[in-house]
């Protein structure tokens, strides 16, 4: 099972938590507050666009996905293998000024 599949399974099973940083970013998002259900929708329909295998204490990745209303979101998730739990590190709506097709960082 890939990391993305494990993350999606944990989200479906509601086995995830948010860092304080993620919660603050969701409330203070420049493009409007991000709701929990939007995060789940974006992850379940999303794809990994960057991997951070060396992150500690758990490897993490950047997921790009869209909500049911087509709102684009980036979600950094870490996956705790033993607990089979997702840690949502941060969430934001990507700024097109900094991303190519919202999937690749502009240099």
Buried (B, 14 or more C-beta within 10 A) or exposed (E): EEBBEBBBEBBEEEEBEBBEEBBEBBEEBEEEEBEEEBBBBBBEBBEBBBEBEEEEEBBBBBBBBBBEEEBBBBBBBBBBEEEEBBBBBBBBBBEEEEBEEBBEEEE
